């Protein structure tokens, strides 16, 4: 939706639950005129920050702190994070009152394969593609998984790598592909290379 569509929906219908990206929510708070989002959250009872570590890694720390400044201090906050980084702890100190840490430790039903090898390379952004292609070709891999940070990146690089890595089969998979997910996973699992 455009910002205007979001604003008119909130003004017209209100909202009990608002799900938003940090950038869009900050835009709504800073919008002048027709919305006055700050007055609409005075009775906010619950704030949920999912994947807080990822949000901070993506550079949203200032944006999140700006949003927290608009919200009432008397609220419950659920902050979910896969890792306990310094930035997450700083956010907890700044944005939470009387925080309680709940740590989930689950015994893995499946262990890491003994032959699994993980690699990483620190490279300048303009050389990433060339280094990736060179690495894949030199390893003579039968199967590989490459992770990208967004659905849009997966879409783009799935097409680009399929062209650049012919005749190698490249499959793209991300969270917005609900209908194709099982077929793609089966194709990957059953393919020889």
DRENBA-296295 format. One record per residue: residue in one letter; x, y, z of N, C-alpha, C, O in turn. Coordinates in pm, whole numbers, padded with zeros to 5 digits, always signed. Example, Ala and Ser with C-alpha at 12.3 -4.5 7.8 and 13.67 -1.06 7.14 Angstrom:
// DRENBA-296295
a+01319-00569+00780+01230-00450+00780+01320-00330+00780+01424-00332+00846s+01285-00225+00708+01367-00106+00714+01290+00003+00787+01341+00114+00804
This chain:
// DRENBA-296295
x+00083-00120+00000+00000+00000+00000+00087+00125+00000+00201+00122+00045x+00031+00233-00051+00099+00361-00041+00075+00416+00099-00014+00369+00171x+00154+00515+00137+00135+00579+00268-00005+00636+00277-00070+00627+00381x-00052+00697+00168-00186+00758+00167-00295+00654+00192-00390+00680+00266x-00281+00536+00131-00379+00429+00153-00377+00383+00298-00482+00361+00359x-00256+00368+00354-00245+00328+00494-00308+00431+00586-00383+00396+00677x-00278+00559+00560-00332+00667+00644-00483+00671+00635-00551+00680+00738x-00539+00665+00514-00684+00673+00502-00751+00554+00568-00858+00568+00627x-00689+00436+00561-00744+00318+00628-00746+00335+00779-00844+00300+00844x-00637+00388+00835-00630+00408+00980-00729+00516+01024-00797+00499+01125x-00737+00626+00948-00830+00734+00983-00974+00686+00973-01055+00716+01061x-01006+00613+00867-01143+00569+00842-01187+00458+00938-01297+00464+00993x-01103+00357+00958-01144+00239+01032-01078+00222+01168-01123+00143+01250x-00970+00296+01192-00893+00274+01314-00821+00141+01305-00819+00079+01199x-00763+00097+01415-00693-00031+01414-00678-00081+01556-00645-00005+01647x-00701-00208+01574-00674-00272+01702-00532-00324+01702-00461-00315+01803x-00491-00379+01589-00355-00430+01572-00296-00363+01449-00359-00359+01343x-00177-00310+01463-00107-00249+01351+00024-00324+01330+00107-00330+01421x+00042-00380+01213+00165-00451+01177+00236-00362+01075+00179-00326+00973x+00361-00327+01105+00430-00232+01017+00580-00254+01020+00636-00310+01114x+00644-00209+00914+00790-00204+00914+00832-00081+00993+00754+00014+01005x+00953-00080+01048+00997+00038+01125+00993+00166+01043+00951+00271+01092x+01036+00158+00918+01038+00278+00834+00900+00335+00810+00880+00457+00819x+00803+00249+00779+00667+00296+00753+00604+00353+00879+00537+00456+00874x+00626+00288+00993+00568+00336+01118+00627+00472+01155+00554+00561+01199x+00757+00488+01138+00820+00618+01164+00760+00724+01073+00732+00835+01117x+00741+00691+00944+00678+00785+00850+00540+00827+00900+00504+00945+00893x+00462+00731+00949+00328+00762+00998+00333+00855+01119+00251+00946+01131x+00430+00832+01209+00443+00919+01326+00485+01060+01286+00438+01158+01346x+00570+01073+01187+00623+01203+01149+00534+01276+01049+00560+01392+01015x+00430+01211+01003+00338+01271+00906+00260+01385+00971+00209+01371+01082x+00251+01494+00902+00178+01611+00953+00037+01612+00896+00013+01565+00785x-00056+01665+00973-00189+01688+00919-00293+01583+00951-00342+01577+01064x-00326+01501+00853-00446+01418+00858-00444+01299+00953-00550+01240+00976x-00331+01261+01010-00329+01137+01087-00307+01156+01237-00384+01103+01317x-00206+01230+01276-00167+01247+01416-00156+01111+01486-00229+01081+01580x-00064+01032+01437-00044+00895+01487-00008+00894+01635-00049+00803+01708x+00066+00994+01681+00108+00997+01822-00013+00995+01915-00009+00927+02018x-00119+01067+01881-00237+01067+01968-00314+00935+01959-00386+00899+02052x-00299+00864+01849-00370+00738+01830-00308+00622+01907-00371+00517+01921x-00185+00638+01957-00120+00528+02030-00112+00554+02180-00044+00481+02252x-00180+00657+02227-00176+00690+02371-00224+00573+02457-00177+00556+02570x-00316+00493+02405-00368+00380+02483-00303+00247+02443-00355+00140+02474x-00190+00255+02373-00120+00133+02331-00085+00048+02452-00030+00098+02550x-00118-00079+02445-00089-00171+02555+00026-00265+02525+00097-00306+02617x+00045-00299+02398+00144-00401+02365+00221-00362+02239+00162-00326+02137x+00353-00370+02248+00441-00349+02133+00519-00478+02113+00571-00535+02209x+00527-00525+01990+00605-00645+01959+00711-00607+01856+00681-00555+01749x+00835-00636+01891+00947-00619+01798+01000-00759+01765+01072-00819+01844x+00962-00809+01650+01005-00942+01610+01138-00931+01536+01160-00835+01462x+01224-01029+01555+01356-01032+01493+01431-00902+01518+01485-00841+01425x+01434-00860+01644+01498-00734+01681+01644-00730+01637+01692-00626+01593x+01714-00841+01650+01854-00844+01609+01869-00814+01460+01960-00742+01420x+01779-00869+01378+01783-00843+01234+01750-00698+01203+01814-00636+01118x+01649-00642+01273+01613-00502+01251+01733-00412+01280+01760-00318+01206x+01804-00442+01388+01921-00362+01424+02033-00383+01323+02102-00287+01287x+02053-00506+01278+02156-00534+01177+02128-00458+01047+02221-00418+00977x+02000-00439+01016+01962-00369+00893+01966-00217+00909+01931-00144+00816x+02009-00168+01027+02028-00025+01046+01908+00051+01097+01899+00172+01078x+01813-00017+01161+01691+00048+01208+01699+00097+01353+01596+00132+01410x+01818+00100+01414+01828+00137+01555+01772+00277+01581+01691+00294+01672x+01813+00376+01502+01764+00513+01521+01614+00520+01497+01542+00587+01571x+01567+00451+01394+01424+00450+01363+01343+00390+01478+01240+00445+01516x+01390+00279+01533+01320+00214+01644+01319+00305+01766+01217+00318+01834x+01432+00369+01794+01436+00462+01908+01342+00580+01888+01281+00627+01983x+01330+00629+01764+01235+00737+01734+01093+00691+01762+01015+00763+01824x+01059+00570+01716+00925+00514+01738+00898+00500+01888+00791+00537+01935x+00995+00447+01962+00978+00429+02107+00950+00561+02176+00877+00566+02275x+01006+00670+02124+00982+00802+02181+00837+00847+02170+00791+00928+02251x+00765+00796+02073+00623+00833+02054+00529+00747+02139+00414+00785+02161x+00576+00634+02186+00488+00538+02253+00478+00563+02402+00572+00615+02463x+00365+00527+02463+00352+00543+02608+00451+00452+02682+00478+00341+02638x+00502+00501+02793+00600+00423+02870+00533+00304+02940+00596+00199+02959x+00407+00320+02977+00334+00210+03043+00276+00119+02935+00164+00139+02889x+00354+00020+02898+00309-00076+02797+00386-00205+02819+00490-00207+02885x+00334-00312+02764+00409-00437+02761+00481-00443+02627+00426-00404+02524x+00603-00492+02629+00681-00502+02506+00736-00644+02493+00799-00696+02585x+00711-00704+02380+00771-00833+02349+00882-00810+02248+00856-00769+02135x+01004-00838+02288+01119-00819+02200+01175-00958+02171+01227-01024+02261x+01166-01000+02047+01209-01135+02010+01336-01125+01927+01345-01046+01833x+01434-01207+01964+01562-01202+01896+01628-01340+01900+01624-01408+02003x+01686-01379+01789+01755-01508+01785+01891-01500+01854+01944-01602+01899x+01947-01380+01862+02078-01363+01924+02073-01251+02027+01987-01163+02020x+02165-01256+02121+02175-01153+02225+02298-01067+02195+02403-01086+02256x+02284-00973+02104+02396-00885+02069+02398-00766+02164+02303-00742+02239x+02507-00691+02160+02519-00569+02241+02407-00472+02203+02348-00408+02291x+02378-00461+02074+02273-00369+02028+02136-00409+02081+02056-00323+02118x+02108-00538+02086+01980-00585+02142+01973-00553+02290+01870-00507+02339x+02083-00576+02362+02086-00543+02506+02069-00393+02528+01999-00352+02620x+02132-00311+02443+02116-00165+02453+01970-00126+02428+01916-00040+02498x+01907-00188+02329+01766-00160+02300+01679-00201+02418+01585-00130+02452x+01710-00314+02480+01634-00358+02598+01646-00254+02709+01546-00219+02773x+01767-00205+02732+01787-00106+02838+01712+00024+02808+01651+00084+02897x+01717+00068+02682+01656+00196+02645+01504+00187+02631+01433+00281+02666x+01454+00075+02579+01313+00069+02544+01224-00015+02631+01102-00017+02611x+01280-00086+02729+01199-00175+02812+01210-00137+02959+01317-00100+03007x+01100-00146+03029+01100-00127+03174+01087-00264+03239+01003-00344+03199x+01170-00289+03338+01169-00417+03410+01173-00537+03315+01085-00623+03320x+01274-00544+03228+01277-00654+03132+01299-00790+03199+01371-00801+03299x+01237-00890+03142+01254-01028+03187+01303-01106+03066+01241-01104+02960x+01415-01174+03081+01472-01251+02972+01419-01393+02977+01431-01462+03078x+01362-01437+02867+01316-01575+02853+01404-01638+02746+01401-01598+02630x+01482-01736+02786+01574-01801+02694+01524-01941+02664+01496-02019+02755x+01512-01971+02536+01465-02102+02496+01585-02184+02453+01655-02151+02357x+01608-02290+02526+01717-02381+02490+01654-02515+02458+01597-02582+02544x+01665-02553+02335+01603-02676+02289+01711-02769+02237+01797-02727+02160x+01706-02892+02277+01801-02988+02225+01766-03017+02080+01651-03048+02047x+01864-03007+01995+01840-03030+01853+01808-03176+01827+01878-03266+01873x+01702-03198+01752+01664-03335+01715+01757-03386+01606+01779-03506+01592x+01811-03293+01528+01901-03328+01420+02033-03256+01443+02033-03136+01468x+02142-03327+01435+02272-03263+01455+02328-03213+01323+02280-03251+01216x+02428-03128+01331+02493-03076+01212+02571-03189+01145+02645-03261+01212x+02556-03205+01016+02629-03312+00946+02780-03295+00964+02832-03183+00960x+02850-03406+00985+02994-03402+01009+03071-03347+00890+03176-03284+00907x+03021-03369+00770+03092-03325+00650+03055-03184+00605+03107-03135+00505x+02966-03118+00677+02924-02984+00640+03042-02888+00652+03113-02888+00752x+03062-02808+00549+03167-02707+00552+03103-02572+00526+03026-02555+00431x+03134-02475+00610+03087-02338+00593+03205-02250+00555+03314-02265+00610x+03183-02161+00462+03288-02069+00417+03236-01927+00426+03116-01902+00420x+03328-01834+00442+03292-01694+00427+03410-01618+00371+03525-01658+00389x+03380-01509+00303+03482-01425+00243+03442-01281+00271+03326-01244+00255x+03537-01201+00314+03513-01058+00330+03558-00992+00201+03675-01001+00162x+03465-00925+00136+03494-00871+00003+03421-00738-00015+03314-00717+00042x+03479-00650-00094+03414-00522-00126+03286-00549-00205+03281-00643-00285x+03182-00467-00183+03052-00492-00248+03060-00510-00400+02990-00595-00455x+03142-00432-00466+03146-00440-00613+03206-00571-00664+03192-00604-00782x+03272-00647-00576+03333-00774-00617+03255-00896-00571+03295-01009-00598x+03143-00875-00500+03070-00989-00443+03027-01092-00547+03050-01212-00529x+02967-01046-00655+02917-01139-00756+03031-01219-00818+03022-01341-00831x+03138-01152-00857+03251-01221-00920+03312-01323-00826+03344-01435-00868x+03328-01288-00699+03386-01380-00601+03293-01499-00579+03339-01613-00569x+03162-01473-00570+03066-01582-00552+03070-01680-00669+03079-01801-00648x+03065-01628-00791+03069-01715-00909+03199-01795-00915+03198-01914-00943x+03310-01728-00887+03440-01795-00888+03446-01905-00782+03495-02015-00808x+03394-01876-00665+03394-01974-00556+03312-02097-00593+03357-02210-00575x+03192-02075-00645+03104-02187-00682+03172-02273-00789+03170-02396-00780x+03230-02209-00889+03295-02285-00997+03415-02363-00947+03435-02478-00987x+03496-02303-00861+03617-02370-00812+03586-02486-00718+03660-02584-00714x+03478-02476-00643+03443-02581-00548+03385-02704-00616+03379-02811-00556x+03341-02688-00739+03275-02798-00810+03166-02860-00723+03160-02981-00704x+03081-02774-00672+02976-02815-00579+02866-02893-00650+02831-02864-00764x+02814-02992-00580+02697-03062-00631+02571-02988-00590+02475-02977-00667x+02572-02936-00467+02458-02858-00417+02512-02746-00330+02613-02762-00261x+02444-02633-00333+02483-02520-00249+02358-02443-00211+02259-02443-00284x+02363-02378-00096+02257-02286-00054+02321-02150-00037+02426-02136+00026x+02257-02050-00093+02306-01913-00083+02193-01831-00021+02081-01833-00070x+02224-01760+00086+02122-01683+00156+02135-01535+00124+02245-01481+00117x+02021-01470+00104+02015-01326+00081+01921-01265+00184+01834-01335+00237x+01936-01135+00213+01862-01076+00324+01714-01047+00298+01637-01035+00394x+01671-01037+00172+01532-01000+00147+01472-01087+00036+01545-01152-00040x+01339-01088+00029+01269-01161-00078+01307-01104-00215+01325-01178-00311x+01319-00971-00222+01354-00907-00349+01493-00951-00395+01515-00975-00514x+01587-00963-00302+01722-01010-00337+01716-01153-00389+01783-01186-00487x+01637-01237-00324+01624-01376-00369+01568-01380-00511+01619-01454-00595x+01464-01301-00537+01405-01296-00671+01510-01254-00774+01528-01320-00876x+01578-01143-00747+01676-01088-00841+01791-01185-00865+01822-01218-00979x+01855-01230-00756+01972-01316-00770+01935-01455-00819+02018-01521-00882x+01815-01501-00793+01772-01629-00849+01773-01627-01001+01820-01721-01065x+01720-01519-01059+01719-01503-01205+01861-01482-01257+01902-01546-01353x+01936-01392-01192+02072-01360-01239+02163-01482-01233+02234-01511-01329x+02162-01554-01122+02249-01671-01108+02209-01783-01204+02295-01855-01255x+02079-01798-01229+02034-01899-01325+02093-01871-01463+02132-01963-01535x+02100-01743-01501+02159-01706-01630+02310-01725-01630+02367-01776-01726x+02374-01682-01522+02520-01683-01515+02580-01821-01489+02696-01844-01520x+02502-01911-01432+02555-02042-01392+02508-02156-01483+02521-02272-01445x+02453-02125-01601+02408-02231-01691+02518-02332-01713+02634-02292-01724x+02488-02458-01719+02359-02526-01716+02316-02563-01574+02220-02639-01557x+02385-02512-01473+02349-02545-01335+02206-02497-01306+02167-02389-01348x+02130-02579-01236+01992-02544-01201+01992-02458-01075+02049-02497-00974x+01928-02343-01082+01919-02252-00968+01773-02240-00929+01688-02209-01013x+01743-02265-00803+01607-02253-00750+01603-02138-00651+01693-02124-00568x+01501-02056-00659+01484-01944-00565+01370-01977-00471+01266-02029-00512x+01389-01946-00343+01287-01976-00242+01288-01866-00137+01393-01832-00082x+01171-01809-00109+01158-01711-00001+01019-01718+00060+00933-01792+00012x+00998-01643+00164+00876-01652+00244+00747-01615+00174+00640-01654+00220x+00754-01542+00063+00632-01502-00007+00591-01604-00114+00498-01580-00190x+00660-01717-00119+00633-01818-00222+00559-01937-00162+00598-02051-00185x+00455-01912-00088+00385-02017-00014+00340-02132-00106+00359-02249-00072x+00282-02099-00220+00226-02201-00308+00335-02290-00369+00314-02411-00385x+00449-02233-00402+00554-02310-00470+00654-02372-00374+00737-02453-00416x+00649-02337-00246+00752-02377-00150+00781-02527-00150+00896-02568-00164x+00677-02610-00135+00698-02755-00127+00758-02811-00255+00845-02898-00251x+00711-02762-00370+00764-02810-00497+00912-02775-00510+00992-02858-00553x+00949-02652-00473+01089-02609-00483+01177-02690-00388+01285-02733-00426x+01130-02710-00266+01208-02790-00170+01226-02933-00219+01334-02991-00205x+01120-02990-00274+01129-03126-00328+01227-03131-00445+01308-03223-00454x+01219-03032-00535+01313-03026-00648+01457-03020-00598+01543-03089-00652x+01482-02939-00496+01618-02926-00443+01663-03057-00379+01775-03104-00403x+01576-03114-00298+01609-03237-00227+01639-03352-00324+01732-03429-00303x+01559-03362-00430+01571-03475-00522+01673-03456-00633+01710-03552-00700x+01720-03334-00653+01815-03312-00763+01952-03367-00726+01995-03361-00611x+02020-03421-00827+02154-03476-00806+02254-03363-00786+02343-03372-00701x+02238-03257-00865+02330-03144-00853+02253-03016-00839+02312-02909-00827
